[in-house]
Amino acid sequence: MKKTKSLHELGLEYEREAEKLKEIIVKKRGELRKLKNAICSNEAFALKRELKNLYSQYRDTVETAEYLKSYYEPHEGCRELFSYK
Protein backbone atom coordinates (compact mmCIF):
# COMPACT_ATOMS: atom_id res chain seq x y z
CA MET A 1 0.00 0.00 0.00
CA LYS A 2 1.25 3.48 -0.88
CA LYS A 3 2.09 5.76 2.05
CA THR A 4 0.78 9.29 1.70
CA LYS A 5 3.19 12.10 2.45
CA SER A 6 2.53 14.98 4.77
CA LEU A 7 2.77 18.50 3.42
CA HIS A 8 6.00 18.95 5.38
CA GLU A 9 7.52 15.85 3.75
CA LEU A 10 6.43 17.08 0.35
CA GLY A 11 8.03 20.44 1.14
CA LEU A 12 11.30 18.67 1.97
CA GLU A 13 11.09 16.86 -1.37
CA TYR A 14 10.68 20.21 -3.14
CA GLU A 15 13.68 21.49 -1.17
CA ARG A 16 15.82 18.60 -2.47
CA GLU A 17 14.69 19.34 -6.01
CA ALA A 18 15.64 23.00 -5.52
CA GLU A 19 19.15 21.91 -4.53
CA LYS A 20 19.41 19.87 -7.73
CA LEU A 21 18.34 22.91 -9.74
CA LYS A 22 20.94 25.01 -7.92
CA GLU A 23 23.66 22.53 -8.90
CA ILE A 24 22.57 22.73 -12.54
CA ILE A 25 22.62 26.54 -12.36
CA VAL A 26 26.17 26.54 -10.99
CA LYS A 27 27.26 24.20 -13.79
CA LYS A 28 25.60 26.33 -16.49
CA ARG A 29 27.10 29.54 -15.07
CA GLY A 30 30.53 27.92 -15.31
CA GLU A 31 29.87 27.03 -18.93
CA LEU A 32 28.82 30.63 -19.60
CA ARG A 33 31.98 31.99 -17.96
CA LYS A 34 34.07 29.86 -20.31
CA LEU A 35 32.35 31.63 -23.20
CA LYS A 36 33.14 35.13 -21.92
CA ASN A 37 35.03 35.98 -25.13
CA ALA A 38 31.97 35.04 -27.17
CA ILE A 39 29.32 37.04 -25.29
CA CYS A 40 27.23 37.57 -28.43
CA SER A 41 27.44 33.98 -29.65
CA ASN A 42 24.37 31.83 -30.16
CA GLU A 43 25.69 29.38 -27.57
CA ALA A 44 26.04 32.13 -24.95
CA PHE A 45 22.57 33.41 -25.79
CA ALA A 46 21.10 29.90 -25.41
CA LEU A 47 22.86 29.43 -22.05
CA LYS A 48 21.55 32.78 -20.78
CA ARG A 49 18.01 31.88 -21.82
CA GLU A 50 18.35 28.48 -20.13
CA LEU A 51 19.71 30.10 -16.96
CA LYS A 52 16.80 32.53 -16.88
CA ASN A 53 14.37 29.60 -16.96
CA LEU A 54 16.36 27.67 -14.35
CA TYR A 55 16.41 30.67 -11.98
CA SER A 56 12.64 30.97 -12.33
CA GLN A 57 12.14 27.26 -11.65
CA TYR A 58 14.49 27.45 -8.68
CA ARG A 59 12.63 30.41 -7.12
CA ASP A 60 9.25 28.73 -7.63
CA THR A 61 10.50 25.46 -6.16
CA VAL A 62 11.98 27.16 -3.08
CA GLU A 63 8.78 29.17 -2.54
CA THR A 64 6.63 26.06 -2.84
CA ALA A 65 8.90 24.14 -0.46
CA GLU A 66 8.68 26.87 2.18
CA TYR A 67 4.92 27.18 1.76
CA LEU A 68 4.37 23.43 2.14
CA LYS A 69 6.75 23.05 5.08
CA SER A 70 5.09 25.84 7.04
CA TYR A 71 1.49 25.30 5.93
CA TYR A 72 0.19 24.34 9.37
CA GLU A 73 2.23 26.88 11.33
CA PRO A 74 0.46 29.98 12.64
CA HIS A 75 0.71 32.97 10.30
CA GLU A 76 0.52 36.68 10.92
CA GLY A 77 -3.11 37.08 9.95
CA CYS A 78 -2.59 36.13 6.32
CA ARG A 79 -5.02 33.23 6.56
CA GLU A 80 -7.60 34.95 8.74
CA LEU A 81 -10.77 36.23 7.21
CA PHE A 82 -10.93 39.26 9.50
CA SER A 83 -8.24 40.90 11.60
CA TYR A 84 -9.24 43.11 14.54
CA LYS A 85 -5.82 44.48 15.46
Secondary structure, 3 states (H helix, E strand, C coil): CCCCCCHHHHHHHHHHHHHHHHHHHHHHHHHHHHCHHHCCCHHHHHHHHHHHHHHHHHHHHHHHHHHHHCCCCCCCCCCCCCCCC
